[in-house]
């Protein structure tokens, strides 16, 4: 049997204006809408990786996120604290992975989170107090943690849906607004779009699989009409990039985050930036952020307004049915905690587990299972319960999760306008300046303090343009208010020593 025929399929009923070659609305079942909800929980790094498999990487990009992902992939592991740091960015984890595994179609190819412990427990020693999510991590004693322990996950609601539990079909508009299927909602959508009946509309029943869903993901970032582009055209129509500056108040600097930028005087374009590890950690953390969080800051931008529509619709549906609203909450796993959090990112509380261990001989024990809580009743005489804390994968042999980033400290990096990141020790500034073909007298050096306002602006620009530094930060330059900027934040100029 052809392997493709074994993949899950969905029935989608389209209402089409054939004269305009446009999808007016779609009628979908709960399984398909659950898949849409699951897409919102996927980290941006996962989205880039999936789209690169689906499309030619040379012909498709997600703003500057494609360059960020490639920067991590190309950068030597010597520039990261551990191999796990690089892996966590290339294969970012989601706290909703267990939910997504229950979907009829789960596109995420990231392996499930696993749990490893030291092969032999000696009670009282540090080896018996930690677990790792990375195989062959070094324990604090210097030995490998390579024994996988099965975890008993908490019971989940085995209702009809995963993210939405209501047994209903749904209406989806071309710009990805979702409502429950009803006669009233159908009439309301048609009226809003200027249709007073069905005489100009035709129905079409489609069978939708993983390829169509992947095309739909691509259209989320490149189309105002993703349903039309996916199901009638089969691809996204290239559009001119737009960037709307965020409406933020005065910048609040959250720590010594400074960025040295090199600006072309004539048009205030930021050509390159030089920075330290804190700013690179901040940029790389974009890859762990799920779509739903990005949509929170970018929903009013023309390029990705459909993401905002989908996020708001899912939240509204969850509240309306008084079901699980976890889709709209953005919490990153505990190991994505960095040196400084410039955005309103919520980091998961460090999860502790209880481990059931069985004595082998003398004081050595063997781990058998892991779960949030183990009932103490009916324990055998040779069994004990041990509480375990996670070992930070960004460190070597400790459970400390504070103050450690992804890349090594005391390192200088170079960041291009399109967010290609390289370590200064492995890149040539001479070659870079030569490629720019700009008279050095036309370039000036500036220093920007990076706070919340700058961070939000940079995140937005990185998603919808390929000139993130210029579009996201140039309005924060001294005397550098750019044309069409909607906000001028206060800034703070800091004198710093020359880059070492």
N, C-alpha and C positions, 0 to 999 in steps of 0.2 A: 504494500500500500504506500502511496506517496505520502511522505512525512508531512507535507504541508496540509494534507487533507485531515490530519489528526489534530490540528490546532483548533482551539475553540473558535466558534463563529457566533455572531450576533445578528439578529434580524432587526433592521432599521427601516422604518417607513418614512420616506421623504415626501414633503409637499413642495413642489417645484414650480416656479414661474419660468416656463420654457422660453418665453419671449425674451426675458432678461437673462436667461441661463443662470438662475439663482435659486438656492435653497431657501425657502421661506421659513420652514421649521422641520424638525424631525421628531418622530415618535419612537421612543426607545424604552426597553424594559429595564428593570432594576439592575440586572447584571451588568449591562453596558454602562449605566450611570455610575455604578460602584467603581468600575474601571476608571472613569473620569475622575472620581473622587480620589482614587488611589494615585493617579498621576500627580495630584497636588502635593502628595507626601514625598515624592521622589526628590532626592538632592540634585542640585544643578549639575554636579559632576557626573552623576548617573545619566542625566538627560543628555549631556554632551557625548558621553561614551556610547549610548544607545543610538543617537542620531548619526554618529560617525560610522557605525556599522550599517545603518539603514541607507545613508547617503554617501556620496563621494566627499570625503573630508575637504578636498580642495575647493569644492563648489558651494559648501554650506557652512555657515558659522552662526553661533548664537552670541551675537554681540562680540564682546571680548572674552567671554567665558571659554570659547574654544582655545584661545591663546593661553589662558590661565591653565587649563587642563594640560595642554601640550608642554607648558613650562615645567609643570610637576613631572610629567612623563620623561622629558629630556634631561632634567637636572640630575646630576650625579647623586647617588644615595649618600655620598660623603658630606653633602650639604644639609642633610636631614639629621635630626637627633637620633633616629633609629629607622630601620627599614619599615617598621610598622607605620611611622609618620607618613611616609610616601604612600604606602598602601591604603591608609585611611582616607587619603585625598583622591587617589585614583579610583577607589571603590568605596565611596562614602556610605556610611551606615545611617539607617533611619530607624527611629523608635517605633515606626509603624510597619516594620518588615513582617511581623507575624500577621498583621491584618492583611497585607498585600498577598501573602502566600495563600490566603483563603479566597482570593478573587478568581473568577472564572478564567480571566486572562491576566497573568502577572508578567509584565514585561521586564521587570528588574532581574538582571542576571547575576547580581551580587550574591555570594554565598551567605547562607544563614550564619548569624553570629554563633560562635562556638565557645565553649568554656574548657579551660585547661588548668590542671593543677600539677603540683610536684608528685611524681609517681609514688613516693612513700612518705606518708605523714609521720613526723615525730612531734608529738604534742608538746606545745610549749615553745617550739622554735618558730622563727619568722616564716619558714616554708609552709607551715600549717595554717597560716592566717590570711593568705592571699590566693586569688585565682587570676587567670589571664584570659583575655579573649583572643590572644595571638599565640599560635602554636610555636613552641621552641623559644618562648621568651625566657630571658634569664631571670631566675629567682634572685632574691637578695643575697642568697648564699653562693650564687655563681653557677648553680646547676639549672638544667633545662626544665621548663614546665611543659611537658609534652603528653601528659595523660589526659585524654578527653573525657569529660564527665557529662553525662546526659542531664539536661535540666528539665524539670517538670514545670511547664509554663502554667500560669494562672488560668483557671477556667474562663473561657471567653463566651460571650453571649452567642449561642448557636442559632440566632434568628435567621430570617430569610435573607437578609442582606449583611454586608460587611460594615460599610460606613453609614448606610441609610437602611433602616429596618422596615420601612413601610412597604407593604405589598401593593405596589402601584406601578404604573408606567409613567413616563415623564415626557414633557414637551421641551425640546431644546431649540432655541432660536439660532440663527446663523452666526450671531456674535456670542454664542455660548451662555445665554441666560437660561436657567433651568426653572421649571415650575411643575407641580404635579399635573398629571393629565386629567383634564376635565373639560366639559363643553364650554364652561364659562372662560377658562383660561385660553382655550383655543380661539374663541371669538375675540377675546381681549387682545391677543397677539396679532391676529389678522387686522383688527381695527387700528391698532397702533402702527401697523405697516401700510395702512391705506387700502386694504382689501375689504370689499363689502360682501364677498361671496367666494365661491370656488370655481366660477366659470373660467377664470384665467389661469387656474392652477391644475397641476397634474400630480397624481400619486405615483410613487415608485418604491418598490420593495427591494432592498439590498441585503446581501449577506456580507457582513463586515468581519474581517479577521485582523491579525496582528499587523499586517502590512498597512492596512488602512488606518489603524490606530496610530502607528508610527508616523504616517504622513500627517495625521491630525495634530500630533505633538509638534511637529515641525511648523505647522501653520499657526500654532499658538503664539509663536514668537515672530511671525512674519506676515500675518494676515488679519484684516478686519472681518473677513468672512471665511472662517476656517472650514465650515461645513461645505460651502460652495467649492472652495479650492480643493478640498479633500475628495469629495464624492462626485463632482462634476468635471473638474479639471485634472485631478490626480496629482497636483503639485501646487506649490505656493507661487504666487505672483510676486516678483521682486518689487519692492517699493523703496522710495527714497527715505533714508533714515531721518527720523525726527527726534528731537530731544527737548523735553519741557523741563525746565529747572524746577526743583522742589520748592514748595512754599514752606520754608523753615525759618525759625527765629534765630536769634543770635547764637553763634556757635559756642558750644561749651567744650573746652579742651579737657579730655579725660586722661591726663598723664603726659609724659614727655614724648608725644608722637609728632615728630617733625619730618618734613619731606623737602629735600633740596631738588628743585626743578630747574630745567634749562629751557628758557622760553625764547621763541623767535619774536623779535621786537616788532616786526611789521604787522603781524596779525594776532599776536599773543597766543600762538599755538604752543602747547607744552610738548617739546620733542622727546625728552627723556627725564627721568627722575633717578636720583641716587638716594638710597635709604638703608636702614639697618633692618635687622631681623623682625622687629615688632611689626613694621608695616607690611612686610612680606607675609607674615603669619595672618595678618588681617585680610590681605588679598586672597590668600589660599583658602581661608575659611569660607569664602563665597561658594566654593565647590560643595561644601557640606550643607548649605542652606537649601531647604526645600522650596519648590515653586510657590507654595502658598505664602511663605514669608516674603519672597521677592514681590509677589503681587500686592502685598500690604503697602509697600512703598511706591510701587510703579503702576497702580491700577488706573491712574488718571492720564497715563501716557498713551498717545494714539497708537503706538506700535504694538503694545501688549494689553490693550484695554480688555481683550477677551479673557485674559487670565484673571483680571480683576472681576469681570462679570461672573466667571465660573466660581471664584472664591466666595464672592458675596452670595451667590445662589446656593451653594452648598451649605454655607452657614445658615442662611434663611430656612432651607429645607430641614436642617437638623433641629433648629429651634422650633419650627412649626410642628414637627412630629414628636417633639420632646424626646428625641433619641440621643445618640452619642454625638457630641459636638467636637470630638477629638481632632477632626480634620482641620479645624480652624485654629488649633493651638499649635504654636511652633516651639518645640523643645528639641534641642540637640542632645545626642548622647554625651555622657560625662567626659569622654576622652577628647571632645572637641573644645574643651576649655583652653583658652590661650592666655598669653601674657596680659593682654588688654582687650576688653570687649567694648568696641566703639558703637555697636548697634544694640538694639534692644533684643538681644538673643538670650533666651532662657536656656540655661544648661541643666540637664537632668541631675537630680541629687544622686550622689554616689550610691549605687545599688549594692546592698549587702545581701548575702545569701547564707543559708544554713546548709552544711554539707554532712551527709551521713557517712561515717567512716567505720570500717570494720577492722579489728585488730588482727594482724598477721602473726607477729611474734614480738615478744618483749614490748618495746614502746613504739613499734612501727605499725601504722594503720594504712589501710587502702580505701580511697574514696570510691563511693558507689553511686551516689546521686546528689543533685543540687536542687534546691528550691527555696522559695521565699521563707517558708516556714515548715518545719518538720514536726509532726506530732510526736511528743515524747513518750506517749503510751506505747506499750508493747515493744520497747527497745530490747534487743537481746543483750546478754551480759557482755558480749565482746564488741558492742556497738556504742558509738558516741556521736554527739552532734557538735560540729565545729562551725563557728561563725567565720565567714570569709569576706574580705574586702577586695575590690578590684585592684590589680596592679596597673599603674598608669603605663599604657603602651608607648607613650612618648618619652619615658624614662628608662633607665637600665636597672631593673631590680628593685624598684621602690613603688609604694602605693601612693606617693605624694603626687597630687594632680595640679598643684599650684605653681605658677611661675615658669612653666615649661611650654615652649611652643613647638611648632613642627620643624622649623629649620634651626640650624645651630646658631648659637649666640656669637656675638662679636664678629659678625660677617657683614660685609657690604654687598649690596645688590643694585642692579640696574634694571629699571622698569621703563619700557617703551610706552608711547601714547596708547597703543592698542593692547597694553598689559601683557606683553611678553617679558617674562622675568628671567634674568640670568644672574649668577653670582659673579661679582667683579673679578674674582680670582680665575674665572674660566672664560671671560669674555674680553674682547679687545675694544677699548674705547677709541683707539686710533681708527680701526675699521668702521666703527659705528659713526664717528664724525665724518669719515670719508664718504660713507654711503648717503649721508644727509645732504651732501653737496650744498652746504650753506656756509657763507662767509662767517668766520668765527666772530667777527665784529658785529654781526647781526644777531648774536645769541647773548642773552643775559641770564645770570643766575639769580634765582629767588628762593626763599625758604617759606614754606607754608606750615602752619600748625594744624594738625588734623584732629578735629573733634567730631561730635555727632553730626552736625550739619554737613561737614565735608564728607563724612563716611556715607551718609544717605545719598548725597548727590553722586558720589563715585559709584555706588552700587547701582543706582538708576542708569547712569551713563554706560556702565559696563554691560548692561543687558540689552540696550537698544541702539548703541552706536559702536563703531570700531575705533573711536578716539576718546577713550574713557577719561584720560587725564585732562585733556583739553576741555571736553564738554562738562566734566564733573568738577574740575578744580580751578579752572582759569578765572572764574568770577570771584574767587577768594584771593587772588593775587593782589598785592598793593597797587592801587591806581590801575587796576586791570579789569574794570567792569566791562564785560563783553556785550556786544550788540545782542539785543533780544533777551538779555538776562532778566529774570523776573524778581530776583532777590539779590541784595548785596549784604552778605554776612560780615560781621566784624571779623577782623583777623588779628593775629598776633605775630610779629616778626621776632624771631629768636636768632641770636648770634651763636653759631656753632663752629667748632673747630673744623678744619679741613678734613675731608674723608681720608682715613688712613689707608 
